[in-house]
Amino acid sequence: MTYQNYSLKQLQQIDAAHHLHPFTDHKELRAAGSRVITHARGPYIYDSEGFELLDGMAGLWCVNVGYGREELAEAAYEQMKELPYYNSFFKCSTPTPVLLAKKLAEIAPPSVNQVFFGSSGSEANDTALRLVRHYWALEGKPEKNRIISRRNAYHGSTVAGTSLGGMEAMHKQLGGAVPNIVHVMMPYAYELALPGESDHEFGLRAARAVEEAILEAGADKVAAFIGEPIMGAGGVKIPPMSYWPEVERICRKYDVLLMLDEVITGYGRTGEWFAAQTFEVTPDTMTTAKALTSGYQPLSALLVGDRIAATLTEKGGEFAHGYTYSGHPVACAVALKNLEIIEREGLVERVKTDTGPYFAQALRERVAGHGLVGETRSVGLMGAIEIVKDKATRERFEGDGRAAVVVRDHAIENGVMMRATGDTMILSPPLIWTRETIDLACERIVRALDLAEADLRRA
Ligand code: PMP
C-alpha cells in the first residue's frame, strides 16, 4: 500500500491540508491531528502506530460481520472482473441486484417484496420521501404530502435526509428545508416520562403525539410517518414496547403510510433481520444500508411494501428518480455474500438468544452501578450508557455533552472505540462479538468511567 511510505505526521499534515471530514470542526481537528486507522481484523481496528482498539461501533454501525473477511473481497474481485458496472436504467438489469432484491424480499416482513437500490442511507431516504409522495399523487391525492418525523431523529445528511431528521444544529445550517415535514416528540422515557408515568403509558403518550400531528394537519394532508425503530445517532433511544404498535394503529386509522428507517437496525442488530420484526410492526417502506454489505461497499436498499408497489406497477407512469449506482453490481455481489455469511454463522440468532441478552446483563450488572451512570439500556447489540453527575436526580454535568466526551476519550485510550452523543455513550459492535469480547469491553469501559469520574469530579 502506498500509504506505508508516509509517516503518521506526514499523513496528518496532508489530511489537514486537503481533506474535509464529515461532521467535524475543522479548526479543532487541525489543532489535534486525526487518528489514522490503517487496518483491521475481526473485532479490532488498528491505527498507524499499531494501537489496537476493540471497535465498539462496528465502524459507523455497519461492520456487522467484522473486519478482514476475504470472502467479501473475493466477491468484489470476481464481480469486478466479470462486470464492474452496468446500470439499471433503460430497461436493463444486471444479475446481482436482481438476486439481492429476491433475497431481501425473503428476509423482510411478508408484505415487503420490492427493492430500490442506492449507495447510502441518505439517498435511500431521499428515495423514500419521493416515493411516498409519488404514491399519493398516483392515488389522486397529491395534497396528501406531509411527513411526520420526530425531534432528534437522524435520517441522513442530504437535503431531504436533513429535512426528515430532527437535528436542530443541522436544520440551522440547512437554509431551506424540504417543505411540509413536521417533527413531534421522541419516545425517550429517561428524560421525557412524567413523574410516576410507567414506560407503557409513556410509550402510548409519545405515540399520541403522532395522532395529534395528523389531526392538526388533517389526515387528508398527511402522507406518512417516518421513524427509526430505535433512534440511533440521537442516542440509542429505545421506545417502550407500547410505542410502535400504537403508532402503527394510528397510521392505519388515518390511512397514513408507515416508513421505518432501519439504516442502523437492519440486518441483525436487534436480534432479528429487521427491528420491524423485533417491535412487530408492518412498514410500508424500510430504509436500509450500512450492514447490508457490512460496510465493505457503499450500498442502500429501500424496501417497499406491497401496497405502494401495487400502485406503482398497476397505475404506471415514470417514477422520475434514480442514481447512477442504483443496483451497483459489485456492491450487490458483496451484499449477497455478506448476507450468506450472516446466515451461515447464525449471527442474527446468536444476537437474539445469546450475545444480546448477555450484553444487556453485562451492562446492567457491571456498568449501570457506576457513579457516573444514570441508566444502561440495549436491544440486541445496540446499547447506551447515560452519563450523569447525580444518579438519583439524573442531573447532568455542565457543558452539554462535555462529560461524555471525557468518557469517550478515556475509552479510546483504554482500547475501546465508543461514540459520545450528547450525554450518552453509545455501543453498536460487530455481531461477531462473543461473551468474551463483551467481558473485555465492559472491563475497559468501567476503567474509562473510573478515570473520567476522577477528572470530572475534580473539575
Ligand atoms: N438513517 C439513519 C437511521 C442513520 O443512522 C444514517 C447514518 N448514520 C442514515 C440514515 C444516513 O446514512 P448514510 O450516512 O449512509 O447516508
Boltz pocket constraint, residues with backbone or C-beta under 6 A from the ligand:
constraints:
  - pocket:
      binder: B
      contacts: [[A, 60], [A, 119], [A, 120], [A, 121], [A, 122], [A, 123], [A, 125], [A, 154], [A, 155], [A, 156], [A, 157], [A, 228], [A, 232], [A, 233], [A, 261], [A, 262], [A, 263], [A, 264], [A, 289], [A, 290]]
      max_distance: 6.0
